[in-house]
Amino acid sequence: MSSPKMRQDRQKIVAFMQTMKVELITAFAILVLGIGVGLAVPEDQSMPHLFNRIITISGWLYFFSWSVSFYPQFFLNLRKKSVVGLSLDYASLNVMGFICYSIFNIAFFFDPGVQEQYRLTHNGHSNAVHLNDVFFAVHAALLASLTLVQCFVYERGTQKVSRLCAAAIGFTVTASCVSFLLVLFDNRKFPLLTSLYWLSWVKMGVTFFKYMPQVWLNYKRQSTLGWNINQVLLDFSGGVFSLFQLCMEAFVKADMSAISGDPVKFGLGLVTVIFDLMFMVQHYSLYRVNNAKLLEEAPKARYTMVSPTQSVSRRTSQQDEQLLLASATTSVSDEGISRPQLPASSSMDVVSTRQSSDGRHEV
């Protein structure tokens, strides 16, 4: 016969599993797909069988973790019809970084000339770019681009791309075009490998700087609402698996060029893990109480009065928070916070407006 404490513990476990049902199913699916694909693809004959499979499986686990990490934020924006809480600088830099990373990985994996140039400069060793690296980069560029489109279609409040971010993107695109024009002009003096490494360092720089606007935005708002924590958890898992794959391959081959020859992959995993830990601290520790308070106010925000003549450019950050709260939903799994359960008639997935007798719009 179970004691009251044991029954209470079981109830807590059941409640947790119900709350985190989507996350647990997603984690299980990633694990199954990563192991399944890792066992199904052909082996790399240059490594022992056991290590080969471990490295391959970890590579596909990072692929699925990082690939799925783009969807929580995308669907959160889609349902809210709002990107308030998501940094536009982050979204813009993300697109540029993954386009550069896609070009780099495609060339390293498919171009025999680039592969030969790499072997000549790395004592005959082959590069460490795998098929999952190519799939991940292309998929990430596509999802990042769709998320950026959302930023210009949905409600974004007072947020806009900063001048510094726009200038950095303009300079990088110009420098990249000049670099590839020099390759076309004289590929002996300006080898393609050099231009591709330039793109890899662009991605490395973007990965480092793209997270800073989001960290600052969370700090300024003292909240992580609008920034999906599930994306962070998946991003963190992908970074850990990516670093494990790269370091394991370097250890098995006794060749550090697996890391030095693809510094962007190592840097991408390392920087991602560091910043994701910062986001977790913000979400689960620093702003946890404030997030809960804001969500409790979500039903009240639904009836916020907004002037029909007020332009987006003149809204305040406080009004942005009201827009965010007004689009809050009853789903618990969206941002990892318990939300107030509202009756079906009070669903706030879509914010509708109607004009009242005094000339204002009621949300």
Secondary structure, DSSP 8 states (H G I E B T S, - for coil): ---HHHHHHHHHHHHHHHHTHHHHHHHHHHHHHHHHHHHHS---TTS-HHHHHHHHHHHHHHHHHHHHTHHHHHHHHHHHTB-TTS-HHHHHHHHHHHHHHHHHHHHHHH-HHHHHHHHHHTTT------HHHHHHHHHHHHHHHHHHHHHHHSB-TT----HHHHHHHHHHHHHHHHHHHHHHH-TTTS-HHHHHHHHHHHHHHHHHHHHHHHHHHHHHHT--TTS-HHHHHHHHHHHHHHHHHHHHHHHHHT-THHHHTSHHHHHHHHHHHHHHHHHHHIIIIISHHHHHHHHHTHHHHTT-EE-TT--GGG--HHHHHHHHHHT--S-STTTTS------GGG--SS---EE-TTS-EE-
